[in-house]
Amino acid sequence: MEITPDSEVLRLEKRQRGLQRVATAINDLTIYGIYPTNFPKLVSVLEHAKDHVKAEITSTKTRIIELGGQTIEEVYTNPLAEDPVHINNENSNQIHDEWTKFYRKLGHD
């Protein structure tokens, strides 16, 4: 039996939900009274397993995107680039210069 892309996507989405539940359960160990002081080896092994689960979640998400016909594009943005407070324009320089003059007038250099 051949797996069609749609059924494979559904299977991968189900896998992703299951892996996310496992990661959440590991994060919630303290709720159930499982602390690193009580069970150091167990918590260590589970934290290591959580790292592997996270890697599997990432690869599963990537595969779902690929099967959906979308390309994975990593875009790095600067959130301050469009922030009016942080834009370097003439008005901000003028305000800064006036503040510097006032500050120096007070005797602070």
Secondary structure, DSSP 8 states (H G I E B T S, - for coil): ----HHHHHHHHHHHHHHHHHHHHHHHTGGGGT--TTT-HHHHHHHHHHHHHHHHHHHHHHHHHHHHTT---------TTTT-TTT---HHHHHHHHHHHHHHHHTT--
